[in-house]
Amino acid sequence: MFQVRVHGRGGQGVVTTAELLSVAAFSEGRHAQAFPTFGSERTGAPVVGFCRIDDKPIRTHEPVACPDAVIIQDATLLHQVDVFDGLAADGYLLINTSRSLGDLGLDSFVGRFDRVMTVPASELAMKHLRRPLPGAVLLAACAALTGQIRLASVVAAIEGRFSGQVAAGNIAAADAAYEMVRSQMKEPARAEAD
């Protein structure tokens, strides 16, 4: 089972990001589930979304305590919430930022993780969507980084959820993020046949 935890703030689409990831996995014939947890339901409050992907039925429904991947939609949470809790050294860490790990005060800390990637997802979303919603962008980056889902499945999930210019903008931003991550990776992720 591949487990993902998404950290962000209310209004950034954390719940939608987890749902789109599960839809993308489901479209590939896999079993998937997505659900959120949050304290106060207001814009800007910390929100956590969870997604599980497996080749067999998923029987567990509790929050993901030991994720295989952590997606951080809002880098301001890095020093406010323990976003790294439960992530093993061989896990995947994807952070939405255009800043370096050193600028974020994380260069020595995240050195304990093997697979760390930063992506300027909000900037890519602004460029292609004209709104700073990083979710779809980060899903494409996650596809490139982990190889757990294909870019075509992310695009299909976006097309199933959005229409018109919103879908087109999200897809363009997702394509850009996917190519950015692939070009920065030392070795390609498995199972990519797009």
C-alpha positions as CSV (number, residue, x, y, z in Angstrom):
1,M,0.0,0.0,0.0
2,F,1.2,3.5,-0.9
3,Q,0.1,6.2,1.6
4,V,0.2,9.9,1.0
5,R,-0.3,12.8,3.4
6,V,-1.0,16.3,2.1
7,H,-0.5,19.3,4.3
8,G,-1.9,22.8,3.5
9,R,-4.3,25.4,4.6
10,G,-8.0,25.8,4.2
11,G,-8.8,27.2,0.8
12,Q,-5.8,25.8,-1.0
13,G,-7.5,22.6,-2.2
14,V,-6.0,20.0,0.1
15,V,-9.1,17.9,0.1
16,T,-9.4,18.2,-3.7
17,T,-5.7,17.2,-4.1
18,A,-6.2,14.0,-2.1
19,E,-9.4,13.2,-4.0
20,L,-7.8,13.8,-7.4
21,L,-4.9,11.5,-6.4
22,S,-7.3,8.8,-5.5
23,V,-9.3,9.2,-8.7
24,A,-6.1,9.1,-10.8
25,A,-5.1,5.8,-9.1
26,F,-8.7,4.4,-9.4
27,S,-8.6,5.2,-13.2
28,E,-5.5,2.9,-13.4
29,G,-7.5,0.0,-11.9
30,R,-6.1,0.3,-8.4
31,H,-8.0,0.7,-5.1
32,A,-7.8,4.1,-3.5
33,Q,-9.3,6.2,-0.8
34,A,-9.1,9.8,0.2
35,F,-10.3,11.8,3.2
36,P,-9.3,14.9,5.1
37,T,-8.9,16.0,8.7
38,F,-9.0,19.5,10.0
39,G,-9.7,21.5,13.1
40,S,-11.6,24.7,12.6
41,E,-13.3,25.0,9.2
42,R,-11.9,28.3,8.1
43,T,-9.7,29.7,5.3
44,G,-6.1,29.6,6.3
45,A,-6.4,27.0,9.0
46,P,-4.1,23.9,8.7
47,V,-5.7,21.1,6.8
48,V,-4.4,17.5,6.2
49,G,-5.6,15.2,3.5
50,F,-4.9,11.5,3.2
51,C,-4.8,9.1,0.3
52,R,-4.1,5.4,0.1
53,I,-3.4,3.5,-3.1
54,D,-3.2,-0.3,-3.3
55,D,-3.6,-3.1,-5.7
56,K,-6.1,-4.8,-3.4
57,P,-9.0,-3.6,-1.3
58,I,-8.1,-1.1,1.5
59,R,-9.6,-2.0,4.8
60,T,-8.1,0.6,7.0
61,H,-9.7,4.0,7.4
62,E,-7.6,5.8,10.1
63,P,-5.4,8.9,9.3
64,V,-2.0,8.1,7.7
65,A,0.5,8.0,10.5
66,C,3.5,6.6,8.5
67,P,3.2,8.0,5.0
68,D,5.3,6.9,2.0
69,A,5.0,10.4,0.6
70,V,4.3,13.9,2.1
71,I,3.1,16.7,-0.1
72,I,3.4,20.2,1.5
73,Q,1.1,22.7,-0.3
74,D,2.1,25.6,2.0
75,A,5.7,26.0,3.1
76,T,4.7,28.3,6.0
77,L,3.5,25.1,7.7
78,L,7.1,23.7,7.9
79,H,7.8,25.3,11.2
80,Q,4.3,25.3,12.6
81,V,3.2,21.7,12.1
82,D,5.2,18.4,12.3
83,V,4.7,17.7,8.6
84,F,7.6,15.2,8.6
85,D,6.1,13.0,11.4
86,G,6.2,9.3,10.4
87,L,8.0,9.8,7.1
88,A,10.8,7.3,6.7
89,A,14.2,8.2,5.3
90,D,13.3,6.5,2.0
91,G,10.0,8.3,1.8
92,Y,9.1,11.0,-0.8
93,L,8.9,14.7,0.3
94,L,7.4,17.3,-2.1
95,I,7.4,20.9,-1.1
96,N,5.6,23.7,-2.9
97,T,8.1,26.5,-2.9
98,S,10.4,28.5,-5.2
99,R,12.9,28.9,-2.3
100,S,15.8,26.7,-1.6
101,L,15.8,24.3,1.3
102,G,18.5,26.4,2.9
103,D,16.3,29.5,2.6
104,L,13.5,27.5,4.3
105,G,15.9,26.5,7.1
106,L,15.6,22.9,6.2
107,D,18.8,22.0,4.3
108,S,20.4,20.0,7.1
109,F,17.1,18.6,8.5
110,V,15.8,17.2,5.2
111,G,19.2,15.7,4.5
112,R,17.9,12.7,6.3
113,F,15.4,12.0,3.5
114,D,16.6,10.4,0.3
115,R,13.9,11.8,-2.0
116,V,13.2,15.5,-1.6
117,M,11.9,17.8,-4.3
118,T,10.8,21.4,-4.3
119,V,8.4,22.7,-7.0
120,P,7.2,26.3,-7.4
121,A,3.6,24.9,-7.7
122,S,1.8,28.1,-6.7
123,E,3.8,30.1,-9.3
124,L,3.1,27.6,-12.0
125,A,-0.6,27.7,-11.1
126,M,-0.6,31.5,-11.3
127,K,1.1,31.4,-14.7
128,H,-1.3,28.9,-16.2
129,L,-4.5,29.2,-14.1
130,R,-4.2,32.7,-12.8
131,R,-4.9,31.4,-9.3
132,P,-2.4,30.2,-6.7
133,L,-4.0,26.7,-6.3
134,P,-1.1,24.2,-6.2
135,G,-2.9,20.9,-5.9
136,A,-3.1,19.7,-9.5
137,V,0.5,20.9,-10.1
138,L,1.7,19.0,-7.1
139,L,-0.1,15.8,-8.2
140,A,1.8,15.9,-11.5
141,A,5.0,16.5,-9.6
142,C,4.1,13.6,-7.3
143,A,3.5,11.3,-10.3
144,A,7.0,12.2,-11.7
145,L,8.7,11.8,-8.4
146,T,7.1,8.6,-7.1
147,G,6.0,6.8,-10.3
148,Q,2.9,5.6,-8.4
149,I,0.5,7.1,-11.0
150,R,0.9,8.2,-14.6
151,L,0.6,11.8,-15.8
152,A,-2.2,10.8,-18.1
153,S,-4.2,9.6,-15.1
154,V,-3.6,13.0,-13.3
155,V,-4.8,14.8,-16.5
156,A,-7.9,12.5,-16.7
157,A,-8.7,13.3,-13.0
158,I,-8.4,17.0,-13.6
159,E,-10.6,16.8,-16.7
160,G,-13.2,14.8,-14.7
161,R,-13.3,17.4,-11.9
162,F,-12.9,20.7,-13.8
163,S,-14.0,22.0,-17.2
164,G,-13.1,24.8,-19.7
165,Q,-10.3,27.2,-18.8
166,V,-9.9,25.9,-15.3
167,A,-9.2,22.4,-16.6
168,A,-6.9,23.7,-19.3
169,G,-5.0,25.9,-16.9
170,N,-4.6,23.1,-14.4
171,I,-3.4,20.6,-17.1
172,A,-0.9,23.1,-18.5
173,A,0.5,23.8,-15.0
174,A,0.6,20.0,-14.3
175,D,2.4,19.3,-17.5
176,A,5.0,22.0,-16.6
177,A,5.5,20.6,-13.1
178,Y,5.9,17.0,-14.4
179,E,8.6,18.0,-16.9
180,M,10.3,20.2,-14.2
181,V,10.5,17.3,-11.8
182,R,11.6,14.7,-14.4
183,S,14.4,17.0,-15.6
184,Q,15.7,17.4,-12.0
185,M,15.6,13.7,-11.0
186,K,18.8,11.7,-10.8
187,E,17.0,8.6,-12.0
188,P,13.5,8.3,-13.5
189,A,10.6,7.0,-11.4
190,R,9.3,3.6,-12.2
191,A,6.2,2.7,-14.2
192,E,6.0,5.8,-16.3
193,A,4.6,5.1,-19.8
194,D,3.0,8.4,-20.8
